[in-house]
Amino acid sequence: MFDTHAHYDTPEYDADRAETLRFVRDAGVLHILNVSYDMTSSARSVALAEEYPFVRAAVGVHPLYLRDFDDAAKQELQALLRHPSVVAAGECGLDYYALKKRRTGDVVLPEADVRRQQREVFAWQLQLCAQSGLPAVVHSVAAAQDTLELLRAYPTVRGVMHGFSYSVEVAMECVKMGWRIGIGTGITRPGARKIRQVAAKIPIEAMLIETDCPYQVTESMRGQRGDSRMLSEIVPEIAKLRGISPEEVVLATTENASRLFF
């Protein structure tokens, strides 16, 4: 199995990171993409990938972590993207859901200004992907149309729409442009109608699996810290929806992720 979105560099794993990653490997998770959200986590992700050969890094800046993203940070990110353990940019994108709570310094910025800043930084990271040939890991929440518009503006860039939360129609638009769709822990929740529809209907060639651990967990892990072993709960749900075996899901999603990131 290939967990295409995890955050093992975070403090939640400081006490038992090596042990957890050993358990994960023993459970059949052969590859992990450790995804970053700011410059500090980008540096940590690269260090993690250097230490564990089965881990690769995505480096980038999340739309809700733009406060300290200045010219020096841009130069640092460009340098990190050239590191041999880095296989993607991200997570980058747009998140309009919590704009009214965003702050820069001590000033609450107008929503229109924050949206504009998010779009500019997302576009800049897509431009880096276009120049480098690296794929992007995209975080998009409550911003479907603006996200699609920016993806269309960079037609040579490919990547994954992580933690997908939109409709089948939006998913198919992404697939038409050559993008993959990340199916995560939400599919294990009984009321997750949208993502279950997406998992049932998109081409299997466009599907990746992910956990977003430790920030997301499966239904059975509520209140606990998750890890990549949660893929073993995600895979059977996809298999049931598609009427295929779990082994077919594992084979297809591992091949899809390997083609995109390796």
Residue frames relative to the residue before (quaternion, step in Angstrom):
aa qw qx qy qz dx dy dz
M 1.0000 0.0000 0.0000 0.0000 0.00 0.00 0.00
F 0.2222 -0.7566 0.6064 0.1023 3.54 -1.21 0.64
D 0.1794 -0.7649 0.6126 0.0868 3.58 -0.54 1.21
T 0.1859 -0.8438 0.4988 0.0680 3.56 -0.26 1.29
H 0.7877 0.1713 -0.1543 0.5713 3.60 1.18 0.23
A 0.2620 0.7348 -0.5825 0.2286 3.54 -0.43 1.29
H 0.2441 -0.7641 0.5846 0.1219 3.55 -1.30 0.42
Y 0.0626 0.8459 -0.5247 0.0722 3.59 0.57 1.15
D 0.5638 0.6004 -0.3951 0.4069 3.60 1.22 -0.12
T 0.5596 0.6606 -0.3723 0.3344 3.59 1.21 -0.39
P 0.6681 -0.5360 0.3376 0.3904 3.61 -1.18 0.49
E 0.5389 0.6453 -0.4024 0.3623 3.60 1.14 -0.49
Y 0.7446 0.3778 -0.2132 0.5073 3.59 1.18 -0.51
D 0.3701 0.7721 -0.4692 0.2160 3.59 1.22 0.01
A 0.6928 0.5103 -0.2884 0.4200 3.60 0.95 -0.83
D 0.8373 0.0955 0.0021 0.5383 3.60 1.03 -0.69
R 0.1600 0.8425 -0.5038 0.1038 3.59 1.13 0.62
A 0.6905 0.4839 -0.2949 0.4496 3.60 0.74 -1.02
E 0.6605 0.5053 -0.3071 0.4628 3.57 0.94 -0.87
T 0.6524 0.5170 -0.3155 0.4555 3.58 0.95 -0.87
L 0.6761 0.4839 -0.2999 0.4677 3.57 0.88 -0.87
R 0.6087 0.5328 -0.3528 0.4702 3.60 1.10 -0.56
F 0.6454 0.5090 -0.3141 0.4752 3.58 0.98 -0.86
V 0.6379 0.5408 -0.3168 0.4476 3.55 1.00 -0.88
R 0.6630 0.4947 -0.3016 0.4742 3.57 0.91 -0.90
D 0.6567 0.5181 -0.3094 0.4523 3.58 0.94 -0.86
A 0.6715 0.4948 -0.2873 0.4709 3.57 1.21 -0.56
G 0.6431 -0.5739 0.3095 0.4015 3.59 1.24 0.14
V 0.4938 0.6029 -0.4648 0.4203 3.59 1.19 0.37
L 0.1600 -0.8545 0.4924 0.0425 3.55 -0.14 1.32
H 0.7918 0.1574 -0.0740 0.5855 3.59 1.18 -0.53
I 0.0578 -0.7809 0.6219 0.0127 3.56 -1.12 0.76
L 0.1823 -0.7277 0.6471 0.1355 3.55 -1.04 0.80
N 0.1758 -0.7857 0.5877 0.0803 3.56 -0.55 1.19
V 0.1828 -0.8397 0.5106 0.0278 3.54 -0.42 1.29
S 0.3210 -0.7726 0.5299 0.1389 3.55 -1.01 0.92
Y 0.2443 -0.7773 0.5616 0.1442 3.55 -1.31 0.31
D 0.7788 0.0438 -0.0698 0.6219 3.61 1.27 -0.18
M 0.7306 -0.4407 0.2696 0.4465 3.59 -1.21 0.00
T 0.6195 0.5362 -0.3508 0.4535 3.60 1.04 -0.67
S 0.6978 0.4458 -0.2812 0.4851 3.58 0.86 -0.90
S 0.5792 0.5705 -0.3806 0.4406 3.61 1.12 -0.53
A 0.6628 0.4879 -0.3020 0.4811 3.57 0.93 -0.86
R 0.6474 0.5112 -0.3186 0.4670 3.59 1.01 -0.79
S 0.6389 0.5381 -0.3288 0.4405 3.58 0.99 -0.81
V 0.6461 0.5089 -0.3163 0.4728 3.56 0.99 -0.83
A 0.6466 0.5141 -0.3198 0.4641 3.59 0.95 -0.84
L 0.6383 0.5246 -0.3210 0.4630 3.59 1.01 -0.81
A 0.6713 0.4933 -0.2960 0.4673 3.57 0.93 -0.89
E 0.6181 0.5319 -0.3455 0.4644 3.59 1.09 -0.61
E 0.6991 0.4811 -0.2672 0.4565 3.59 1.05 -0.76
Y 0.7880 0.2287 -0.1018 0.5625 3.59 1.04 -0.81
P 0.3748 -0.7829 0.4486 0.2130 3.61 -0.33 1.20
F 0.6732 0.4902 -0.3078 0.4603 3.63 1.11 -0.49
V 0.6184 0.5002 -0.3379 0.5032 3.59 1.33 0.06
R 0.0828 -0.7493 0.6541 0.0623 3.54 -1.10 0.80
A 0.3763 -0.7521 0.5092 0.1826 3.57 -1.19 0.53
A 0.1384 -0.6994 0.6894 0.1279 3.48 -1.33 0.61
V 0.1006 -0.8097 0.5772 0.0331 3.58 -0.77 0.99
G 0.3278 0.7352 -0.5383 0.2494 3.54 -0.94 0.91
V 0.4597 -0.6737 0.5177 0.2585 3.52 -1.38 -0.08
H 0.4089 -0.7221 0.5285 0.1793 3.51 -0.77 1.21
P 0.5803 -0.6282 0.3801 0.3524 3.64 -0.98 0.71
L 0.6989 0.4380 -0.2906 0.4851 3.62 1.14 -0.35
Y 0.6830 0.4355 -0.2827 0.5137 3.59 1.29 0.22
L 0.3322 0.7890 -0.4557 0.2440 3.56 0.97 0.86
R 0.4087 0.7650 -0.4488 0.2152 3.59 1.22 -0.23
D 0.8029 0.2612 -0.1274 0.5205 3.59 0.86 -0.93
F 0.4437 0.6990 -0.4594 0.3217 3.59 1.19 0.37
D 0.0871 0.8142 -0.5574 0.1374 3.54 0.00 1.38
D 0.7661 -0.3581 0.2504 0.4713 3.59 -1.27 -0.18
A 0.6315 0.5264 -0.3386 0.4577 3.59 1.03 -0.72
A 0.6467 0.5085 -0.3156 0.4728 3.57 1.03 -0.79
K 0.6150 0.5439 -0.3460 0.4540 3.58 1.04 -0.70
Q 0.6578 0.4991 -0.3082 0.4725 3.57 0.94 -0.86
E 0.6418 0.5229 -0.3206 0.4603 3.58 1.00 -0.82
L 0.6585 0.5082 -0.3106 0.4601 3.57 0.95 -0.88
Q 0.6369 0.5270 -0.3308 0.4552 3.58 0.94 -0.81
A 0.6496 0.5067 -0.3156 0.4709 3.58 1.03 -0.76
L 0.6640 0.5111 -0.3082 0.4504 3.59 0.93 -0.88
L 0.6204 0.5605 -0.3480 0.4241 3.59 1.03 -0.67
R 0.6569 0.4959 -0.3105 0.4756 3.59 1.22 -0.33
H 0.4734 0.6787 -0.4447 0.3428 3.59 1.26 -0.09
P 0.5422 -0.6682 0.3967 0.3195 3.64 -0.86 0.84
S 0.6723 0.4859 -0.3057 0.4674 3.62 1.16 -0.44
V 0.5956 0.5590 -0.3578 0.4526 3.58 1.31 -0.12
V 0.0725 -0.8299 0.5530 -0.0105 3.57 -0.69 1.14
A 0.7978 0.1355 -0.0840 0.5815 3.61 1.24 0.02
A 0.3805 -0.6640 0.5857 0.2670 3.53 -1.37 0.28
G 0.5466 0.6324 -0.4360 0.3335 3.55 -0.90 0.84
E 0.5700 -0.0797 -0.7521 -0.3212 1.32 -2.37 0.14
C 0.1169 -0.7789 0.6157 0.0226 3.49 -0.99 0.96
G 0.3240 0.7714 -0.5108 0.1978 3.57 -1.18 0.22
L 0.5354 -0.5889 0.4972 0.3455 3.52 -1.22 -0.70
D 0.0303 0.7767 -0.6285 0.0277 3.56 -1.08 0.79
Y 0.0768 -0.8325 0.5486 -0.0067 3.55 -0.20 1.32
Y 0.4575 0.7350 -0.4244 0.2652 3.59 1.25 -0.15
A 0.8239 0.2256 -0.0795 0.5138 3.57 0.84 -0.98
L 0.2052 0.8398 -0.4903 0.1110 3.59 1.14 0.50
K 0.6561 0.5436 -0.3332 0.4038 3.58 0.92 -0.81
K 0.6768 0.4696 -0.2939 0.4848 3.61 1.25 -0.28
R 0.5293 0.6563 -0.4111 0.3466 3.59 1.23 -0.20
R 0.0955 -0.7894 0.6058 0.0288 3.53 -1.10 0.81
T 0.1187 -0.7252 0.6685 0.1147 3.51 -1.25 0.52
G 0.7851 -0.0293 -0.0472 0.6169 3.54 -0.32 1.26
D 0.7383 -0.3518 0.2846 0.5001 3.58 -0.78 -1.01
V 0.6062 0.5750 -0.3401 0.4315 3.57 1.27 0.12
V 0.3157 -0.7148 0.5896 0.2041 3.56 -0.92 0.90
L 0.2841 -0.7948 0.5148 0.1505 3.56 -0.47 1.18
P 0.5603 -0.5744 0.4623 0.3775 3.59 -1.13 0.56
E 0.6144 -0.5918 0.3800 0.3576 3.55 -1.06 0.79
A 0.6416 0.5346 -0.3331 0.4377 3.59 0.94 -0.84
D 0.6503 0.5138 -0.3206 0.4587 3.59 1.03 -0.76
V 0.6580 0.5015 -0.3147 0.4653 3.57 0.97 -0.81
R 0.6248 0.5263 -0.3401 0.4659 3.59 0.98 -0.78
R 0.6571 0.5086 -0.3108 0.4615 3.56 0.93 -0.89
Q 0.6508 0.5122 -0.3138 0.4643 3.59 0.95 -0.87
Q 0.6428 0.5201 -0.3249 0.4590 3.58 0.94 -0.86
R 0.6693 0.4998 -0.3079 0.4554 3.58 0.88 -0.91
E 0.6537 0.5233 -0.3197 0.4434 3.59 0.95 -0.85
V 0.7006 0.4545 -0.2798 0.4736 3.59 0.87 -0.92
F 0.6115 0.5314 -0.3469 0.4726 3.59 1.06 -0.67
A 0.6608 0.5001 -0.3051 0.4693 3.57 0.89 -0.93
W 0.6366 0.5306 -0.3316 0.4508 3.59 0.98 -0.80
Q 0.6771 0.4748 -0.2960 0.4779 3.60 0.96 -0.81
L 0.6131 0.5181 -0.3493 0.4834 3.61 1.08 -0.61
Q 0.6210 0.5338 -0.3370 0.4646 3.57 1.06 -0.71
L 0.6169 0.5268 -0.3412 0.4749 3.60 1.03 -0.73
C 0.6421 0.5130 -0.3222 0.4699 3.58 1.00 -0.79
A 0.6394 0.5244 -0.3266 0.4577 3.57 0.97 -0.84
Q 0.6898 0.4809 -0.2774 0.4648 3.58 0.99 -0.81
S 0.7590 0.4060 -0.1990 0.4686 3.57 0.95 -0.89
G 0.4193 -0.7007 0.4713 0.3334 3.57 1.16 -0.56
L 0.4947 0.6536 -0.4336 0.3742 3.59 1.26 0.11
P 0.4686 -0.6483 0.5104 0.3157 3.59 -1.15 0.53
A 0.3670 -0.7141 0.5538 0.2207 3.56 -1.34 0.27
V 0.2575 -0.7021 0.6396 0.1778 3.53 -1.24 0.63
V 0.1100 -0.8547 0.5074 -0.0020 3.55 -0.27 1.31
H 0.1887 -0.7304 0.6518 0.0777 3.50 -1.03 1.04
S 0.1166 0.7965 -0.5832 0.1088 3.59 -0.65 1.09
V 0.0723 0.7892 -0.6009 0.1041 3.55 -0.65 1.19
A 0.8501 -0.0224 -0.0339 0.5250 3.57 -0.82 1.07
A 0.6598 0.4734 -0.2967 0.5025 3.57 1.11 0.69
A 0.1256 0.8577 -0.4941 0.0667 3.58 1.07 0.68
Q 0.7277 0.4577 -0.2754 0.4304 3.59 0.67 -1.04
D 0.6548 0.4901 -0.3207 0.4776 3.59 0.97 -0.77
T 0.6235 0.5323 -0.3386 0.4618 3.59 1.06 -0.72
L 0.6604 0.5003 -0.3088 0.4671 3.59 0.88 -0.92
E 0.6341 0.5448 -0.3309 0.4376 3.57 0.98 -0.84
L 0.6929 0.4637 -0.2796 0.4760 3.57 0.93 -0.87
L 0.6195 0.5245 -0.3555 0.4634 3.60 1.01 -0.66
R 0.6460 0.5145 -0.3191 0.4648 3.58 1.01 -0.77
A 0.6376 0.5480 -0.3249 0.4332 3.58 1.12 -0.65
Y 0.7465 0.2694 -0.1704 0.5840 3.59 1.28 -0.33
P 0.0721 -0.8817 0.4644 0.0407 3.57 0.62 1.15
T 0.6529 0.5113 -0.3381 0.4450 3.61 1.14 -0.33
V 0.5979 0.5787 -0.3618 0.4204 3.59 1.24 -0.29
R 0.0949 -0.7709 0.6286 0.0412 3.54 -1.06 0.84
G 0.1848 0.7869 -0.5773 0.1154 3.56 -1.26 0.23
V 0.5384 -0.6027 0.4826 0.3376 3.53 -1.27 -0.49
M 0.3236 -0.6812 0.6222 0.2102 3.51 -1.16 0.79
H 0.2266 -0.8339 0.4963 0.0839 3.52 -0.06 1.39
G 0.8506 0.1148 -0.0859 0.5059 3.56 -1.15 0.69
F 0.0471 0.8688 -0.4927 0.0148 3.55 1.05 0.80
S 0.0450 -0.8298 0.5556 -0.0250 3.58 -0.85 1.01
Y 0.5710 0.6131 -0.3716 0.4001 3.59 1.27 0.12
S 0.7198 -0.4571 0.3248 0.4093 3.55 -1.35 -0.11
V 0.6737 -0.4506 0.3881 0.4387 3.54 -1.36 0.14
E 0.6323 0.5535 -0.3360 0.4254 3.59 0.98 -0.83
V 0.6624 0.4752 -0.3044 0.4927 3.59 0.95 -0.85
A 0.6184 0.5449 -0.3437 0.4501 3.58 0.99 -0.79
M 0.6771 0.4926 -0.2965 0.4592 3.58 0.90 -0.90
E 0.5995 0.5421 -0.3609 0.4652 3.60 1.10 -0.61
C 0.6506 0.5033 -0.3121 0.4754 3.57 0.99 -0.83
V 0.6519 0.5247 -0.3140 0.4485 3.57 0.92 -0.92
K 0.6259 0.5485 -0.3351 0.4416 3.60 0.99 -0.81
M 0.6968 0.4493 -0.2642 0.4928 3.56 1.13 -0.65
G 0.6092 -0.5978 0.3362 0.3979 3.57 1.28 0.10
W 0.5042 0.6635 -0.4141 0.3662 3.56 1.27 0.25
R 0.3949 -0.6835 0.5628 0.2453 3.55 -1.26 0.57
I 0.3173 -0.7269 0.5821 0.1790 3.54 -1.29 0.49
G 0.2889 -0.7727 0.5461 0.1458 3.58 -0.77 1.08
I 0.1322 -0.7813 0.6086 0.0414 3.57 -0.72 1.15
G 0.0482 -0.8515 0.5212 -0.0313 3.55 -0.58 1.17
T 0.8438 -0.2464 0.1596 0.4493 3.50 -1.30 -0.48
G 0.5396 0.6530 -0.3982 0.3518 3.59 1.14 -0.49
I 0.5989 0.5965 -0.3606 0.3944 3.57 1.12 -0.59
T 0.6286 0.5446 -0.3367 0.4414 3.60 1.22 -0.35
R 0.6051 0.5665 -0.3612 0.4271 3.60 1.24 -0.14
P 0.5522 -0.6677 0.3839 0.3192 3.60 -0.75 1.01
G 0.7510 0.4154 -0.2281 0.4598 3.60 0.96 -0.77
A 0.4782 0.6977 -0.4251 0.3223 3.59 1.26 0.09
R 0.0658 -0.8624 0.5016 0.0199 3.57 0.59 1.18
K 0.6837 0.5153 -0.3102 0.4132 3.60 0.77 -0.99
I 0.7251 0.4358 -0.2699 0.4599 3.56 0.69 -1.04
R 0.6099 0.5324 -0.3620 0.4621 3.59 1.10 -0.53
Q 0.6311 0.5119 -0.3313 0.4794 3.58 1.03 -0.69
V 0.6458 0.5172 -0.3189 0.4624 3.56 0.96 -0.87
A 0.6769 0.5023 -0.2960 0.4493 3.59 0.87 -0.95
A 0.6657 0.5070 -0.2986 0.4589 3.57 1.11 -0.65
K 0.8065 0.3853 -0.1426 0.4253 3.58 0.96 -0.86
I 0.6169 0.5384 -0.3888 0.4224 3.62 1.02 -0.50
P 0.6029 -0.5410 0.4176 0.4117 3.61 -1.14 0.42
I 0.5362 -0.6348 0.4425 0.3373 3.58 -0.94 0.82
E 0.5995 0.5831 -0.3499 0.4222 3.59 1.18 -0.57
A 0.7001 0.4569 -0.2607 0.4829 3.58 1.24 -0.37
M 0.6055 0.6106 -0.3265 0.3923 3.59 1.28 -0.05
L 0.0504 -0.7410 0.6681 0.0445 3.53 -1.17 0.79
I 0.2854 -0.7344 0.5820 0.2013 3.57 -1.25 0.38
E 0.0104 -0.8024 0.5925 -0.0703 3.55 -1.08 0.80
T 0.3151 -0.7496 0.5445 0.2057 3.56 -1.25 0.33
D 0.1836 -0.7853 0.5550 0.2040 3.61 1.02 -0.79
C 0.2630 0.7751 -0.5303 0.2209 3.56 1.08 0.69
P 0.6113 -0.1562 -0.7715 -0.0818 1.60 -2.14 1.30
Y 0.4758 0.7321 -0.4058 0.2703 3.60 1.28 -0.02
Q 0.7652 0.2250 -0.1494 0.5844 3.58 1.15 -0.51
V 0.0794 -0.7889 0.6074 0.0479 3.56 -1.15 0.60
T 0.5609 -0.5749 0.4722 0.3633 3.54 -1.29 0.34
E 0.7077 -0.4551 0.3245 0.4322 3.56 -1.28 0.27
S 0.6955 0.4858 -0.2844 0.4467 3.59 0.92 -0.85
M 0.7102 0.4593 -0.2493 0.4717 3.60 1.23 -0.43
R 0.2875 0.7821 -0.5138 0.2041 3.59 1.20 0.21
G 0.8069 0.2449 -0.2076 0.4959 3.55 -0.92 0.98
Q 0.6877 0.4238 -0.2719 0.5231 3.58 1.31 -0.02
R 0.5008 -0.6052 0.5091 0.3517 3.55 -1.29 0.16
G 0.2554 -0.7998 0.5272 0.1311 3.55 -0.70 1.05
D 0.1073 -0.7549 0.6354 0.1217 3.52 -1.38 -0.01
S 0.7727 -0.3996 0.2326 0.4349 3.58 -1.28 -0.03
R 0.5087 0.6372 -0.4324 0.3849 3.60 1.19 -0.20
M 0.5271 0.6325 -0.4082 0.3944 3.60 1.22 -0.27
L 0.4793 0.6543 -0.4445 0.3803 3.61 1.21 -0.23
S 0.6247 0.5600 -0.3384 0.4262 3.58 1.11 -0.65
E 0.6530 0.4451 -0.3232 0.5205 3.60 1.27 -0.13
I 0.6322 0.5395 -0.3292 0.4481 3.58 1.10 -0.64
V 0.6517 0.5620 -0.3145 0.4006 3.58 0.89 -0.98
P 0.6919 0.4684 -0.3186 0.4475 3.67 0.74 -0.84
E 0.6082 0.5475 -0.3566 0.4508 3.60 1.08 -0.63
I 0.6493 0.4952 -0.3132 0.4849 3.59 0.97 -0.82
A 0.6481 0.5359 -0.3199 0.4364 3.56 0.92 -0.91
K 0.6598 0.5042 -0.3117 0.4619 3.60 0.92 -0.87
L 0.6613 0.5168 -0.3084 0.4477 3.58 0.94 -0.86
R 0.7564 0.3923 -0.1976 0.4848 3.58 1.02 -0.79
G 0.4131 -0.7291 0.4563 0.2991 3.58 1.26 -0.23
I 0.5685 0.5409 -0.4061 0.4683 3.56 1.07 0.78
S 0.6190 -0.5560 0.3964 0.3879 3.57 -1.28 0.13
P 0.6121 -0.5368 0.4207 0.4004 3.60 -1.20 0.42
E 0.6109 0.5624 -0.3500 0.4336 3.58 1.05 -0.71
E 0.6395 0.5173 -0.3252 0.4666 3.59 1.04 -0.75
V 0.6296 0.5264 -0.3309 0.4658 3.57 1.03 -0.77
V 0.6582 0.5093 -0.3067 0.4618 3.59 0.90 -0.94
L 0.6703 0.5069 -0.3054 0.4477 3.58 0.84 -0.95
A 0.6963 0.4821 -0.2834 0.4498 3.57 0.82 -1.01
T 0.7134 0.4559 -0.2804 0.4523 3.61 0.77 -0.97
T 0.6172 0.5265 -0.3500 0.4683 3.60 1.09 -0.60
E 0.6504 0.4999 -0.3120 0.4793 3.58 0.97 -0.82
N 0.6420 0.5321 -0.3251 0.4461 3.58 0.95 -0.87
A 0.6907 0.4763 -0.2798 0.4666 3.56 0.89 -0.98
S 0.6435 0.5261 -0.3313 0.4466 3.58 0.95 -0.81
R 0.6518 0.5104 -0.3177 0.4623 3.60 0.96 -0.81
L 0.6921 0.4871 -0.2855 0.4496 3.57 1.00 -0.79
F 0.8216 0.3173 -0.1225 0.4576 3.56 0.80 -1.04
F 0.7346 0.3919 -0.2417 0.4984 3.64 1.15 -0.37
